[in-house]
């Protein structure tokens, strides 16, 4: 299993610190958070991608995935007018182009909150229309598009493995796949391993972190309530050899390198015990 660093927690530091620390601490790759000041999609298109590629080459740390920020201001394809939806779609298509150009294997998206007055039919019509457009672009450029489930604290659209299963029924593309941020099933009393059972080959990626039952907070691995050690035994039993990003986000923004080191040390220890 390859372990990645998520760069959101480094947003108050220079981008180079992410690559430097990923190399120092033994991460296998970076999952690049797509927002300012580091990697906003349209900044990348305007030339900032050359700096990302320079850092990839200098530190010999690949960017395996690109995760553009798009569930709040100004982009959320699930809410607002049709013009707003179209603008969000174009933003995400450009994000995929930039990810492909930097050598990333995938672009990761999710479905933001669709608003309290939205019916299931309105929600799913808009979701399917949008994801089909994005999947068509992914096929065109031969680049994986990953749909992430969110917690009910964050969204009312794609929240669990069943939702992903239904989306894949409506949008059938070899370039559209799914993933599991383990906080989402944990906070909803859903089985993490159900993602593997229900999604099969579509289960492509993971965000591994710790959490607590009554919050979407992302907690240092080993310091929350998720049975992480036992999860690694299960992942070893099914021979999961995919990618898993340690998604430390803004809860540790004051000292990202200290917590980044602790996080991977904790995860590597659990992996060793599980036989990885």
C-alpha positions in Angstrom: 0.0 0.0 0.0 1.3 3.5 -0.9 0.9 6.2 1.7 0.4 9.8 0.7 0.5 13.3 2.2 -2.4 15.7 1.9 -1.2 19.2 1.6 -4.1 21.2 2.9 -2.6 21.4 6.4 0.5 23.1 4.9 -1.4 26.1 3.4 0.3 28.6 5.7 3.7 27.2 4.6 5.5 27.3 1.3 4.5 24.5 -1.1 8.1 23.3 -1.1 7.8 22.3 2.6 5.2 19.7 1.6 7.6 18.0 -0.8 10.6 18.4 1.5 8.8 16.8 4.4 7.1 14.1 2.3 10.7 13.1 1.3 12.1 13.4 4.9 9.3 11.5 6.6 8.9 8.6 4.1 5.7 9.4 2.3 5.3 7.7 -1.1 3.4 10.5 -2.8 1.6 13.7 -2.4 -2.1 14.3 -2.9 -2.1 18.0 -3.8 -4.8 20.2 -2.4 -6.0 22.5 -5.2 -6.4 26.0 -3.7 -4.4 29.1 -3.0 -1.7 29.8 -2.2 -0.3 26.5 -3.5 -2.2 25.0 -6.4 -5.3 26.8 -7.4 -6.4 25.4 -10.8 -6.3 28.7 -12.8 -3.0 29.7 -11.2 -1.6 26.4 -12.4 -2.9 27.0 -15.9 -1.4 30.5 -15.8 2.1 29.0 -15.3 2.3 27.8 -11.6 2.3 24.2 -12.8 5.9 24.6 -13.7 6.8 25.1 -10.1 4.9 22.0 -9.1 6.7 20.0 -11.7 10.1 21.4 -10.6 9.4 20.3 -7.0 8.3 16.8 -8.2 11.6 16.4 -10.0 13.7 18.0 -7.2 12.4 15.8 -4.4 11.5 12.7 -6.5 8.1 12.7 -4.8 5.2 12.3 -7.3 1.9 14.0 -7.1 -0.4 11.0 -7.3 -3.6 12.9 -7.0 -5.0 16.4 -7.4 -7.9 17.4 -5.1 -9.3 20.8 -6.3 -11.3 22.7 -3.7 -14.8 22.9 -5.0 -17.5 22.4 -2.3 -17.7 26.0 -1.1 -17.1 29.5 -2.4 -17.0 30.0 -5.4 -17.5 26.5 -6.8 -20.1 23.9 -6.0 -21.7 22.2 -8.9 -24.6 20.9 -6.7 -26.2 24.3 -5.9 -27.2 27.5 -7.6 -28.1 28.3 -11.2 -27.3 26.4 -14.3 -24.7 29.0 -15.2 -23.0 28.4 -11.8 -23.1 24.6 -12.5 -21.5 25.0 -15.9 -18.8 27.2 -14.4 -18.0 24.6 -11.8 -17.9 21.9 -14.5 -15.4 23.9 -16.6 -13.3 24.5 -13.5 -13.1 20.8 -12.8 -12.3 19.9 -16.4 -9.4 22.3 -16.3 -8.4 20.8 -12.9 -8.2 17.4 -14.6 -6.2 18.9 -17.4 -3.7 20.3 -14.9 -3.6 17.0 -12.9 -2.8 15.1 -16.1 -0.1 17.6 -17.0 1.7 17.3 -13.7 1.6 13.5 -14.0 -1.1 12.7 -11.5 -3.0 9.5 -11.7 -6.3 10.9 -10.6 -8.4 14.0 -9.8 -10.6 13.7 -6.7 -14.0 15.3 -6.5 -17.0 15.1 -4.2 -20.6 16.4 -4.2 -21.2 19.5 -2.1 -24.4 20.3 -0.3 -27.3 20.8 -2.7 -29.3 23.0 -0.4 -32.1 22.2 2.0 -35.0 22.7 -0.4 -33.7 20.3 -3.0 -35.7 17.1 -3.7 -34.0 13.7 -4.4 -35.0 13.9 -8.0 -33.6 17.4 -8.5 -30.4 16.4 -6.7 -29.8 13.3 -8.7 -30.7 14.8 -12.0 -28.1 17.5 -11.4 -25.5 15.1 -10.0 -25.8 12.6 -12.9 -25.7 15.3 -15.6 -22.6 16.8 -14.0 -20.7 13.6 -13.3 -21.4 12.3 -16.8 -19.9 15.5 -18.3 -16.8 15.1 -16.1 -16.4 11.4 -16.8 -16.6 12.0 -20.5 -13.7 14.5 -20.1 -11.8 12.0 -18.0 -12.2 9.4 -20.8 -11.1 11.9 -23.4 -7.8 12.7 -21.6 -7.4 9.2 -20.1 -7.3 10.3 -16.5 -9.1 8.8 -13.5 -11.9 10.7 -11.8 -12.5 9.7 -8.2 -15.8 10.4 -6.4 -15.4 10.7 -2.6 -18.2 10.3 -0.1 -18.7 13.0 2.4 -20.2 13.0 5.9 -23.7 14.2 6.6 -22.1 17.2 8.3 -20.8 18.3 4.9 -23.3 17.2 2.2 -26.7 15.7 1.6 -25.7 14.1 -1.8 -23.0 11.3 -2.0 -22.5 10.1 1.6 -22.1 6.3 1.6 -21.2 3.2 -0.4 -24.8 2.8 -1.6 -24.8 6.3 -3.0 -21.6 5.5 -4.9 -23.0 2.2 -6.2 -26.1 4.1 -7.5 -24.0 6.8 -9.2 -21.9 4.1 -11.0 -25.2 2.6 -12.2 -26.2 5.9 -13.8 -22.7 6.9 -15.0 -20.9 3.8 -16.4 -17.3 4.8 -17.2 -14.0 3.0 -16.7 -12.5 6.3 -15.7 -15.0 7.0 -12.9 -14.1 5.3 -9.7 -14.8 5.6 -5.9 -13.0 5.9 -2.6 -13.5 5.8 1.1 -12.6 8.5 3.6 -13.0 6.4 6.6 -14.4 9.2 8.8 -17.5 9.2 6.6 -18.7 5.7 7.3 -17.5 5.8 10.9 -19.7 8.9 11.8 -22.7 7.3 10.1 -22.4 3.9 11.8 -21.6 2.3 8.4 -19.0 -0.4 7.8 -15.8 0.8 6.3 -15.2 -2.6 4.6 -18.6 -2.4 2.9 -17.0 -0.1 0.4 -14.8 -3.0 -0.8 -17.7 -5.4 -0.8 -20.1 -3.1 -2.7 -17.8 -1.3 -5.0 -15.4 -4.1 -6.1 -12.9 -2.9 -8.7 -14.4 0.7 -8.4 -12.9 1.0 -4.9 -9.8 2.8 -5.9 -8.4 5.0 -3.1 -8.7 5.8 0.6 -8.3 8.7 3.0 -7.0 7.2 6.3 -7.2 9.2 9.4 -8.8 8.9 12.9 -12.1 10.3 14.0 -14.8 10.5 16.7 -18.3 9.3 16.4 -20.2 12.6 16.7 -18.1 14.8 14.4 -16.5 15.0 11.0 -13.2 16.1 12.6 -10.1 14.4 11.2 -8.0 13.3 14.2 -4.3 12.2 14.4 -4.1 8.4 13.5 -4.2 6.5 16.8 -5.7 9.3 18.8 -9.4 8.9 18.0 -12.0 6.2 18.2 -11.7 4.4 14.9 -10.1 0.9 15.3 -7.3 1.6 12.9 -5.0 -1.2 13.8 -7.8 -3.7 13.2 -8.6 -1.9 9.9 -5.1 -2.6 8.7 -5.4 -6.2 9.5 -8.6 -6.3 7.4 -6.9 -4.4 4.6 -4.0 -6.9 4.7 -6.4 -9.8 4.6 -8.0 -8.6 1.4 -4.6 -7.7 0.0 -5.4 -4.0 -0.6 -2.5 -2.6 -2.5 -3.9 0.7 -3.6 -3.2 4.2 -2.3 -4.1 5.7 1.0 -3.6 9.4 1.8 -3.3 10.5 5.4 -5.7 13.4 5.4 -4.5 15.7 8.1 -6.4 19.0 7.4 -6.7 22.3 9.2 -6.9 20.9 12.7 -3.1 20.6 12.7 -2.3 23.7 10.6 -0.1 25.3 13.3 2.6 22.6 13.2 2.1 20.6 10.0 5.5 19.1 9.9 5.5 17.8 13.4 2.1 16.3 13.0 2.9 15.1 9.5 5.8 13.1 10.9 3.8 11.7 13.8 1.0 10.7 11.5 3.0 8.6 9.1 5.1 7.1 12.0 1.8 6.0 13.6 0.5 4.6 10.3 3.7 2.8 9.4 3.8 1.1 12.9 0.2 -0.2 12.3 1.0 -1.4 8.8 4.1 -3.2 10.2 2.0 -5.0 12.8 -0.5 -6.0 10.1 2.3 -7.4 7.9 2.5 -4.8 5.2 
